[in-house]
């Protein structure tokens, strides 16, 4: 006589449901991780593009040093009457400064506050420049640094470089690829969250909500803890700024290119024209993709908020 062991159908169904819920949660967590990683890469690329733009703009510190050194060099070695007059003023400033240092008449800060036209002396002394030869050497070093670090922008990791005039196109193409990749991941996350938070028994939905919310970083699901209005406003505005950071950086680069267009046209007019056209097209494309990513993020946030309200309403009824 053979005794067969029968399995309770309800037990098998329960195990299948638990396995399904676990797979759903794992898929949603993986989708959130992919979105988070893509978002971090986009922010990293935005910071790199912003730093490259900031150091290459006309008002950057390195550009101001070159301009001040060139002005001093022209004052010292120039033959025009204006240069001779400025050279005499510079000599008087240096004499007064040396006398002040020797006799300690008043502080250095007070000296330059009373003689703002003598700041060129301070610029030279702080950089150990005391004559025309050392000034010319310092000026040539600044030109070399500007050529290597401003006119030619290096790409980290890859080791290659490109001209600063191509920053708009390089940044635009990079942002286009990264933003599309980010959008695909956000779309996958939205679909995964929609499946996990679909209508189901309250106990199961509450468990999924709590487990999945612990894995979120970009999206902050509502909780029972009340936030202060200032804190809630800050954390609601910050993601918006980060989402639009690539487009804001690209706009800054494009506006700077427009302001320096005459310099590019002195080299090649057709190339400069096409550079602005391509940069503008990439700016429009990236703006559209960014808005699409933003609305996907809004949809995910809305699902979290709606589910939280449903759970709170169910808890109040029970």
Protein Blocks (a to p, Z undefined) as FASTA:
>chain_A
ZZdddddfklmmmmmmmmmmmmmmmmmmmmmmmmmmmmmmmmmmmmmmmmmmmmmmmkbm
klmmmmmmmmmmmmmmpcbfklmmmmmmmmmmmmmmmmmmmnombcfklmmmmmmmlmmm
mmmmmnopabfklmmmmmmmmmmmmmmmmmpccdehklpacdfklmmmmmmmmmmmmmmm
mmmmmmmmmmmmmmmmgccdfklmmmmmmmmmmmpfklccddfbdcdfklmmmmmmmmmm
mmmmmmmmmmmmmmmmmmmmmmmmmmommlmmmmmmmmmmmmmmmmmmmmmmmmmmmmmm
mmmmmmmmmmmmmmmmZZ
